Amino acid sequence: MIVPMKKVSLVVLNNERKDALTQLKKVGVVHLEQIDGSSEQLSLYKEASNNAVAANAILSDIKVAKKKSFSSAVKTLSNDEVVAKCKHVIDISDKKKKLLEEIASDAAEIERFANWGQVDIDDFAYLKEKGISFKMYEIPEDKYGLIDEKVTTICVNRIKKIVRFLLIDASEDRPEGLPPEAFEVPMPVLSTKDLAKRVEDNEAEISKIEEELKMLFQMAYVPVSQVMQRLNGKDFIGVAVPLLDSIRKETSDPRRIKEAAQMFVYCFNDTE
C-alpha cells in the first residue's frame, strides 16, 4: 500500500544543519525539496547579500598599520546603512579599477611618444587650419636616405637607429616616395602634457579611494577582528563581560550595547 507523502518542516541549529541533512539521508524516509522564492523584496535581499560578500572580499585585502588604534572609527550602523556602505565599497572599488586601467593606457601612450618629446595635438590642428599638414613617421636609420626627394620631411631626431621625422604637406594618402619601412605614428588621443596631467589626477583620486577604503575597513573589520582575537582560546564570559562593561561606560545607548553583545556571541561561535 502506497501512503501519500506529507510535508514536514524541521528546525535545527545552523551549526548542525549539515549533520542533520546527512542523518536524514541515511534514514531514507524523507525527500528533501529546495524551495526557491521570488519577489522584489527577495531580489533586493539577494543583491544586498551578494554586495556584502563582494564588499567583504574587497575590504579583506586592505592593509592597515597593526599598531594603530581604531577605536575612534567604530560606529554602529543600521541595516540600511550597512547595505549602502557595501554598495559604496563596490562602487569606489570599481572606480579604482577603471582609474588604474586609464592610467595604464595613458602611461603606455606617454611611453609611445617618449622619444618624440612633447606632442601637442592642438598645435597640429592649428597648423592644419593654416594649410600646413604634418604627420609623424618613424623609419630605420639606414632606410631614411631612401625617401624620394619629392617627399618633404623634417628630421626630428635619431635615437637607437630609428629616425623620427615629420612629413610636410601630408595628404590622406601615403606618398609613393616613402619606403615601406616608414611607419606612420598615430596621433595621441590627448596631448602628452594632458595625458601626464590626467595620470597625476587619477593617481591622486586613487589615493583618496584607498584612504576611504581603509576607513571603511576600520569601521567594518576592526571591532570584529579585535573581539575574535581576544576570544581566541579564552572563556566567553570572562572576555565579553569586561568588554561590555567598557562599552556601557562609553555610551548609554541600549541598542549599541545589545548589538555589541550579539557581535560577541557571533565571534565566539565563529571561533569554535
C-alpha positions in Angstrom: 0.0 0.0 0.0 1.4 3.4 -1.1 1.0 6.0 1.6 0.8 9.7 0.4 3.8 11.7 1.4 3.3 14.5 3.9 5.2 17.8 4.1 7.2 18.4 7.2 9.3 21.3 8.5 12.4 20.6 10.6 14.0 23.3 12.7 17.7 22.7 13.6 20.6 24.7 14.8 22.6 26.4 12.0 25.8 24.7 13.0 24.1 21.3 13.0 22.4 21.7 9.6 24.9 19.7 7.6 24.9 16.8 10.1 21.1 16.8 10.2 20.9 16.6 6.4 23.3 13.7 6.4 21.4 11.8 9.0 18.1 12.4 7.2 19.6 11.0 4.0 20.7 7.9 5.9 17.2 7.3 7.3 15.8 7.4 3.8 12.2 8.4 4.9 12.2 12.0 3.6 12.6 13.6 0.3 14.4 16.9 0.5 13.0 19.7 -1.7 14.6 23.0 -2.3 12.1 25.9 -2.4 13.1 28.9 -4.4 11.1 32.1 -3.7 10.8 35.1 -5.9 9.7 38.6 -5.1 11.0 42.1 -5.5 12.0 42.2 -1.8 13.8 38.8 -2.1 15.7 40.1 -5.1 16.8 43.1 -3.0 17.9 40.9 -0.2 19.9 38.7 -2.6 21.5 41.8 -4.2 22.4 43.1 -0.7 23.8 39.7 0.3 25.9 39.5 -2.9 27.1 43.1 -2.3 28.1 42.2 1.3 30.1 39.2 0.1 31.9 41.3 -2.6 32.5 44.2 -0.1 33.9 41.7 2.4 36.4 40.4 -0.3 37.4 44.0 -1.1 37.9 45.1 2.5 39.8 41.9 3.4 42.6 43.0 1.1 43.1 46.3 2.8 46.4 46.7 4.6 46.5 48.9 7.8 49.1 49.6 10.4 48.9 46.9 13.2 49.8 49.2 16.0 47.3 52.0 15.1 44.3 52.3 17.3 41.0 52.3 15.5 38.6 52.7 18.5 37.6 56.2 17.3 36.5 54.8 14.0 34.0 52.3 15.5 30.4 53.3 14.7 27.1 51.5 15.0 25.3 51.2 11.6 21.7 50.4 10.9 20.9 47.6 8.4 20.1 50.2 5.6 23.4 52.0 6.3 25.3 48.7 6.1 23.6 47.9 2.7 24.5 51.4 1.4 28.1 51.1 2.7 28.6 47.7 0.9 27.3 49.2 -2.3 29.6 52.2 -1.9 32.6 49.9 -1.3 31.9 48.1 -4.6 31.3 51.3 -6.5 34.5 53.0 -5.4 36.4 49.8 -5.9 35.1 49.6 -9.5 36.0 53.2 -10.0 39.6 52.5 -8.7 39.9 49.6 -11.3 38.8 52.0 -14.1 41.2 54.6 -13.0 44.0 52.1 -12.9 43.1 50.9 -16.4 43.1 54.5 -17.7 46.5 55.2 -16.0 48.0 52.1 -17.7 46.6 53.2 -21.1 47.8 56.8 -20.7 51.2 55.7 -19.4 51.6 53.4 -22.5 50.6 56.4 -24.7 53.1 58.7 -23.0 55.8 56.0 -23.4 55.0 55.7 -27.1 55.9 59.4 -27.6 58.8 59.4 -25.1 61.4 59.9 -27.9 59.3 62.5 -29.6 59.2 64.9 -26.7 56.1 67.0 -26.0 53.4 66.3 -28.6 50.5 68.9 -28.7 47.6 67.9 -30.9 46.3 71.5 -30.7 49.4 72.7 -32.5 48.9 70.1 -35.3 45.3 71.2 -35.6 46.2 74.9 -35.7 48.8 74.4 -38.5 46.3 72.3 -40.4 43.9 75.2 -40.3 46.7 77.4 -41.8 47.1 74.9 -44.6 50.2 73.2 -43.3 49.7 69.5 -42.6 52.2 67.3 -40.6 52.3 63.6 -40.0 54.7 61.8 -37.7 56.8 58.9 -39.1 59.5 56.5 -37.9 61.9 54.6 -40.1 65.1 52.6 -39.6 68.1 54.9 -39.9 69.6 53.1 -42.9 66.3 53.5 -44.8 65.8 57.2 -44.2 68.1 58.1 -47.1 65.8 56.1 -49.5 63.0 58.6 -49.1 62.2 60.2 -52.5 63.5 63.8 -52.9 60.0 64.9 -53.9 58.8 63.9 -50.4 59.4 66.8 -48.0 60.4 65.8 -44.4 61.9 67.3 -41.3 64.1 65.1 -39.2 63.2 65.3 -35.5 65.8 63.0 -34.1 67.8 59.8 -34.4 67.7 57.5 -31.4 68.7 53.8 -31.3 69.0 53.6 -35.1 65.4 54.9 -35.6 64.8 58.2 -37.4 61.7 60.2 -36.4 60.6 62.7 -38.9 57.7 64.9 -39.9 56.1 64.5 -43.3 55.2 68.0 -44.5 52.0 68.8 -46.5 50.8 65.3 -45.9 47.6 64.3 -47.7 45.3 61.5 -46.6 47.1 59.1 -48.9 50.5 57.7 -48.3 53.1 59.3 -50.6 54.6 56.9 -53.2 58.1 58.0 -52.4 58.1 56.6 -48.9 59.8 53.3 -48.4 57.6 50.5 -47.0 59.7 50.6 -43.8 58.4 54.1 -42.9 55.8 53.7 -40.2 53.2 56.4 -39.6 52.8 57.2 -35.9 49.1 57.7 -35.0 48.3 60.9 -33.1 47.7 60.6 -29.4 44.2 60.9 -28.0 45.3 63.9 -25.9 48.5 66.0 -25.9 51.2 64.2 -24.0 51.2 67.0 -21.4 47.4 66.5 -20.8 48.0 62.7 -20.6 50.6 63.2 -17.9 48.2 65.6 -16.0 45.4 63.0 -16.2 47.7 60.3 -14.9 48.6 62.6 -12.0 45.0 63.4 -11.2 43.9 59.7 -11.4 46.7 58.7 -9.1 45.5 61.3 -6.6 42.0 60.1 -6.9 43.1 56.5 -6.3 44.9 57.6 -3.1 41.7 59.2 -1.9 39.8 56.0 -2.7 42.4 53.9 -0.8 42.1 56.1 2.2 38.4 55.8 2.2 38.6 52.0 1.9 40.9 52.0 4.9 38.4 54.0 6.9 35.6 51.6 5.8 37.8 48.6 6.7 38.3 50.1 10.2 34.6 50.6 10.6 33.7 47.1 9.4 36.6 44.8 10.4 38.5 46.1 13.3 35.8 45.7 16.0 35.1 42.1 14.9 38.7 41.2 14.5 39.7 42.6 17.9 37.0 40.7 19.6 37.8 37.5 17.8 41.5 37.8 18.8 40.5 38.3 22.4 38.1 35.3 22.3 40.6 33.0 20.7 41.1 30.2 23.2 39.5 32.1 26.1 36.3 31.8 28.1 33.4 33.8 26.6 32.1 35.2 29.9 35.5 36.1 31.1 36.1 38.2 27.9 32.7 39.5 26.9 31.6 40.9 30.3 34.6 43.2 30.7 34.2 44.4 27.1 30.5 45.1 27.6 31.2 47.0 30.8 33.7 49.2 29.0 31.1 49.9 26.3 28.5 50.7 28.9 30.8 53.3 30.3 31.2 54.9 26.9 27.5 55.0 25.9 24.1 54.8 27.4 22.5 53.7 24.1 20.9 50.3 24.9 20.8 49.4 21.2 24.6 49.7 20.8 25.1 47.6 23.9 22.7 44.9 22.6 24.4 44.9 19.2 27.8 44.6 20.8 26.6 41.6 22.9 25.3 40.0 19.7 28.6 40.6 18.0 30.5 39.0 20.8 28.2 35.9 20.6 28.8 35.7 16.9 32.5 36.0 17.2 32.6 33.4 20.0 30.6 30.9 18.0 32.7 31.6 14.9 35.9 30.8 16.7 34.6 27.5 17.9 
